Amino acid sequence: MSRLHLVYGEAGAGTLRRALSMESRADCVVAFPAVLNYAPLFPTFDDAEIEEYAACCGEILHISDEDIDKLYSDILSFVKCDFSAYDEVVVWRGTSAGDRVFYDMVCSLVSVPLSEVDLSPLRDMLPNPNVGALSMSLCSVDNLIALQERVQPIDAEQKLVAAKRWTEWSKLEAALRVLNESGEIVEVEEEVYDDAILALCRGEWVKAPIVVGRLLCDVDFGVGDSFLHHRLISLARCGRLQVRPNAKCFNGEECIVERYALPHIVDGVDLGELRLFEVKS
């Protein structure tokens, strides 16, 4: 039987491929880029809508034109897949905001019957069962080998309900989707974590990666480091955050750059990579 696995994020897809190879299984694994908690979504899977979505993600995540083009290509490749060519299509279902939106998207996109693997039992397999949202990126090879025995068909009504949720999500203009304290997906603005960023560096200089790392833990990795990097740049650009070069990265060479016109240069400091600068609110 030919089986296709649909996974949210390349990290989890890579682990699943290793798990399948260890069991000598020839199943196909296709990853969707882990970006669905960002930017207004694409309701009809049209090429132009996906291109617009990738561009909007690029602005929010502070990624290059080349990476935006790759994101567009990866999403388009996923939605154009011939799902009918497989005997069974399995979606791996996590509990993070992005994972849950991905599940709804797949139920809307795929017209053939679907099966699923719910990651909830993973909680009993992790060293820390109190971890927040569950995602494939948390899984080990052994975890995925065990979870493969839990493939279950998705009934038609459940699939329809999920597809309707995707329709509702894709009508909204939210910049960001995160989980609230009750575990519900809520829409928030890009600035939602700005005060927390400022609090982490109040009164003292802190290396940018330390601020981002601490906040990622505080928000249970509900966003990625690229998003928080972009917020640091935005706060610096509007004057709420002071920046200076991290001298250890420059080997005694000139730390201040003169290319003021570039978007990642603020007050003459290169903010293009987190390791290059320190911040203070």
Protein Blocks (a to p, Z undefined) as FASTA:
>chain_A
ZZddddehjklmmmmmmmmmmnopabdcdddddfklgojadfkopaklmmmmmmmmmmmn
opafklmmmmmmmmmmmmmpcfklpfbdcddddfbfklmmmmmmmmmmpmbdcddddfkl
mmmmpmblmbccddfklpcfklmmmmmmmgccddfklmmmmmmmmmmmmmpccfbdcddf
kopacdddfklmmmmmmmmmgoiacdfklmmmmmmmmnoomacfklmmmmmmmmmmnopa
ccdddfklnnopafbdcklmbmkbgghiafkbfklpccdZZ
